[in-house]
Amino acid sequence: MPYEWLLFDADDTLFEFAPAEQSALIASFAEFDLPLDAKVFDIFHEVNLRLWKLFELGQIDIPTLGVQRFADLFARLNVNVEAEAFSKRYLYHLGQSTVEIPYANELLSALQGRFKLAVITNGISSVQRSRFTLSRLGKYFEQLFISEEIGFSKPAAGYFDHVFAALGRPPKEKVLVIGDSLSSDMPGGIRYGLDTCWFNVRGKTKPEDLPITYEIKDLRELIDIVKA
């Protein structure tokens, strides 16, 4: 049965996250007149990854994550900076970045009008709405489903319950989830009974315990899958 809805993750599926994160850190550290080197990036990535994993498990919320990562970072760096104030500037700069994954615009242009397109993201609301507003990609999507606004995050069933209610409860076999994450996108879709397409641009090994429907390394490959 052909798909009706294509649900796209945002970060590292449509937008490049690493350059956005890097530019936001550089700009924010400059505003607060703080030194920045490779060690800072390494510590931030470690702290940030740990907290996002807790968020996906439902153990912390987005506001806590947003501030705590900088509180932990500055504690490690022995720097006296107000974490909440810093977080606000970091999120502002993050929301200005619209670096696209290669061929994202071309893909969405080819799909528009043939499929209904929506975004499913665990990202922060102010950041994601800013990026889709400023970028070329926002015009393609009927809805943005952002975990901070919903109260549930991928991979929780409650997140997908909300999405399906908003979409008018389409048959699950007519919905395809496209994303890069093996901790949120793929398990969330699979557990909810949806077909999944793993965007594996980094060539990772496919987990044996996740029955992923499709795997692609280039967004253009999705066109042949959904047209089949």
N, C-alpha and C positions, 0 to 999 in steps of 0.2 A: 504494500500500500504506500503510495507516495506521501512524503511529508507535507504537512501544512505549516507547522511552526518550526523555526530554527532559533534555538536559544543560545546566544553567544556569551561566554565569559568575556570580561574586559581586559584585565591586566595580563600581559604576555600571551594574549590571544588576538586582540585587536590593537592594543597599545603596548609599546615597549615600556616596561616598567623600570628597568635598571637606569637608563639615562634620565628618566623623570626623577627618580629617587636621588640620583647623584646631583643633578642640577638644583633640586630643592634643598639638599643638605648644604651645598656650597653657598647658595644665596642666603640661607638662614644663618649659617655660621658667620658669614660676612656681616650681616645685619647686627649680630650680637658681638662682633669684634672678637671672635674666638678662633684660635688656631685650628687648622684642619689638615690631617694627613691620612695616610693609608690605614694607620692603626684605628683611627676614629671610624672609618667606614667598616672595618672588620668587626669592631665591637658592636656597632649599630646593627649590622646584619645579623649577628648572633642574637642580640637582645630582641630585635624585631621578629625574627623567625620564631623564637620561643613563645613570644606573646601571641602571634597570629595562630600558632598551633593551639594555644589555650582558648583563643576565641572560637576556632572551628569546633572545639569540643564543648563550647557553651559555658566555659568556666569564667570568662570575663566579657565585658561588653566593649563596644567601640570607643566610647569616651574614655574609659579606663585605659584601654590599649594605647590610645593616642597620646596620652600624657605619661603613662608609666614607662613607655619605651625611652623617653628622654630623661625621665627621673633616674632610671637605671643607668642610662648612658653617662649622664653627668656625674653620677656617683662613682662609676668606674673610672672616669677621667679626673675625679676630684676637682670638679668645676662647680662653682656656685652660680647656677642659672635657674630661673624660675621655669619649670618644665612646661606648665600650661601655656605661658606666654610664648615660649619657643615653639610649641606644637602648633599654635595658631598660625604663625608665620610659615612654618614648614608646610602645613596643609595648603595654605594659599599658594605657595610656589609650586607645590605638587600639582595643584589643579590647573596650572598654566601650561603644563606640558602635554603636547598632543602628538608625540612621536609615534607614528603608526607602524605596526608590524608590516613587513613587505607584502604588498598585494591586498591589504585589507580593503582599501577603497575600491579597487577593481573587482574584488570578490563581491562586496555588498552591492555594487552597482549592477552586477550581473544577476544577482538574486532578487533585487528589488522588483516588486510587481508579480513575481512568480511564487514567492513565499512570504509568509508573515514573519517578521524579524523582531526579536526582543533581546534585551541584555539581561543577564543574570550575574550579579557581582556581589562579592563580599566587601568591596571597597567602601570607603567613607563617602557619605552622601555628598557633601560639599565638593569634594575632589572630583568624584565621578560626574556629577552634573555639570561642573565647570568644564571638564575635559570634553564631554560630548557636545556641549554648547559651542565651544571654541573650535572644535575640529570639523573636518569634512564628514565625519562618520555619523554624527548625531541625526542627520536628516533621514537616515535609512530605517531607524527603529521606531516601532509603534509605542513601545514602553521600555522603561528602565526599571528593573527590579533590584533594589539596593538593600542589602541585609539590614543596614542601620535603620532604614525606614520601616522595614517589615517586622523586625523583632525576632527574626530567626535568621540563621546563616546556613549556607551550603556547608555540609551535605545533609542537614536536618530535613526530615520529611515535612516539618511545619513550613519550611521555606518554600518547598515545591507545592504544598497545599495552597499557599497564598498565591503563587504564580498561576497555578491552574484555575483557581477561582477567578482571578482577574482576566484570564484568557477565555473564559466561558466554558471551561472544562472540556477541552478537545480530547478525542480519543488518544490515549498514550502512544499508540503505535504511529500516530501522525506527528509526533514531536521528537526532534533530535537535539541533544545537548552537545555543544561544541566548546571545548576548553582544554587548557594545558595541565590543570591540577589533578594529581592522583590522590589528593587528600580531600578535595571538595567537589570538583566538577564531575569527575568520573564516578566515584562511589555514590555521590548524591543522585545522579541520574540513574545509575544501575539499580540502586535500592528502591527507587521510585517506579521502576518498571519501564524506563525509557531507553531508547537507543542512544548510544554515545559515540562521539567522534573525538579521539584524543589528538590534540595538536602537539606532536612530539618533535618539535623543531630541533631539540638538542640530542636526539637519538638515544634516549634512555631505553633501558630494557623494560619490556612490557611485563607488568606483574602477573603472575600466574593466577592470582586469586581475584582478579578483576576481569570479568568477561566483557571487555570493551568491544563495541560493534565495529568501529572503523578506527584506523590510525592514519594520520597524514603528517607530512613534514613540511608541506608548503600549502598555504591557504587555497591556492588555485585547485588543488586536488579535490577540494570539497565540491566543486561544481559538478564533476562527473558522478560523485556519490549521490547527490540529491536529485540529479536529473535521471538517474538510472531507473 
